[in-house]
């Protein structure tokens, strides 16, 4: 029974460790050499990555179009989404982020992802909050109680 419990706890810890925003680790060991290999028919090159720390997540209406939404994520470290990154939540990869300044973290960065589906955005916000173990006060869905959104629509 103890072995089963330890195995379950181990798999839960691993699941949270491989979800979130990962960038190539600029502080990685300079002697580390990427390790190319074939995995399930795909060419994969492994390199050292860093999981950025998330401090706040907000899902909100676009300021000009109430049929569009933004998921804004404030990280403690500034990183440019034009560089190589991986954003993975609940086994799915997301791309198309833009940088929107520092956000609420001085020296950090706000990443924003445009969306058109309110329910999918709210669901992703909840999954991000769970993956990063964020408290409710910093996992904010501004679309939840306001069906009209911006622009009086």
C-alpha positions in Angstrom: 0.0 0.0 0.0 2.8 2.4 0.8 4.4 1.7 -2.6 1.2 2.6 -4.4 0.8 5.8 -2.4 4.4 6.8 -3.2 3.9 6.0 -6.9 0.7 8.2 -7.0 2.4 11.1 -5.2 5.4 10.8 -7.5 3.2 11.0 -10.7 1.3 14.0 -9.3 4.5 15.9 -8.7 5.8 15.1 -12.2 2.6 16.2 -13.8 2.9 19.7 -12.3 6.6 19.9 -13.1 6.1 19.5 -16.9 3.2 22.0 -17.2 3.5 25.7 -17.6 5.7 28.1 -19.5 9.2 26.9 -20.3 12.0 28.8 -22.0 15.5 27.8 -23.0 17.5 28.2 -19.8 20.0 31.1 -20.4 21.8 30.2 -17.2 22.2 26.5 -18.2 25.5 24.7 -17.9 27.7 26.1 -20.7 29.1 22.6 -21.2 25.7 21.0 -21.7 25.3 19.6 -25.2 21.8 19.1 -26.7 21.0 15.4 -27.0 19.2 14.6 -30.3 17.2 11.4 -30.5 14.1 9.8 -32.1 11.0 9.5 -29.9 7.9 7.9 -31.2 8.9 8.7 -34.7 9.8 12.3 -34.0 13.2 13.9 -34.1 13.7 15.4 -30.7 16.6 17.5 -29.4 16.7 17.8 -25.6 18.0 21.0 -24.0 17.9 22.5 -20.6 14.7 24.6 -20.0 13.5 26.8 -17.2 9.9 26.9 -16.0 9.0 30.5 -15.4 7.2 31.4 -12.2 3.6 32.7 -12.7 2.3 35.2 -10.1 -1.0 36.4 -11.7 -3.4 35.2 -14.4 -6.3 37.3 -15.7 -8.9 36.4 -18.4 -10.7 39.5 -19.7 -12.6 41.0 -22.6 -10.8 42.8 -25.3 -11.1 46.6 -24.8 -12.4 47.2 -28.3 -14.3 44.0 -29.3 -16.5 42.1 -26.9 -16.3 39.0 -29.0 -12.6 38.7 -28.3 -10.7 37.9 -25.1 -7.2 38.1 -23.7 -5.6 35.7 -21.3 -2.8 37.7 -19.5 -0.1 35.9 -17.5 2.4 37.8 -15.3 5.7 36.0 -14.9 8.6 37.0 -12.6 11.1 36.9 -15.4 11.0 38.8 -18.6 11.2 36.6 -21.7 10.4 37.2 -25.3 7.9 34.8 -26.8 9.7 35.2 -30.1 12.5 33.1 -28.6 12.0 29.3 -28.3 9.3 28.5 -25.7 6.9 25.8 -24.7 3.6 26.6 -23.0 1.9 23.3 -22.0 -1.2 22.9 -19.8 -3.2 19.7 -19.3 -1.2 18.0 -22.1 -1.9 20.6 -24.7 0.6 23.1 -26.2 -0.4 26.7 -26.8 1.4 29.3 -29.0 0.7 32.8 -30.3 1.6 34.8 -27.2 2.6 38.4 -27.3 4.5 40.4 -24.7 2.6 43.2 -23.0 5.3 44.9 -20.7 6.1 44.0 -17.2 2.6 43.3 -15.9 2.5 43.3 -12.1 6.1 42.1 -11.6 8.9 44.7 -11.8 11.5 43.2 -14.1 9.1 40.4 -15.1 6.9 40.1 -18.1 3.2 39.9 -19.1 2.4 37.4 -21.8 -1.0 37.6 -23.5 -2.9 35.1 -25.6 -5.8 36.3 -27.7 -8.9 34.1 -27.8 -12.4 34.1 -29.3 -14.0 31.4 -27.1 -15.0 32.6 -23.7 -15.7 29.1 -22.2 -12.4 27.7 -23.5 -10.5 30.7 -22.1 -12.2 30.4 -18.7 -11.4 26.7 -18.7 -7.7 27.3 -19.6 -7.5 30.0 -16.9 -8.7 27.4 -14.3 -6.2 24.8 -15.6 -3.4 27.3 -15.4 -4.3 28.2 -11.8 -4.3 24.6 -10.9 -1.0 23.8 -12.6 0.7 26.7 -10.9 -1.2 26.3 -7.6 -2.2 30.0 -7.7 -4.6 31.3 -5.1 -8.0 32.5 -6.3 -7.3 36.2 -5.7 -4.6 36.1 -8.4 -6.5 33.8 -10.8 -9.1 36.3 -12.1 -11.9 35.7 -14.6 -13.2 39.2 -15.5 -15.7 37.6 -17.9 -17.5 35.4 -15.4 -20.1 37.7 -14.0 -20.3 40.2 -16.9 -22.0 38.8 -20.0 -22.0 42.1 -21.8 -18.2 42.6 -21.6 -16.7 45.8 -23.0 -18.1 48.1 -25.5 -21.7 47.9 -24.3 -22.3 44.8 -26.5 
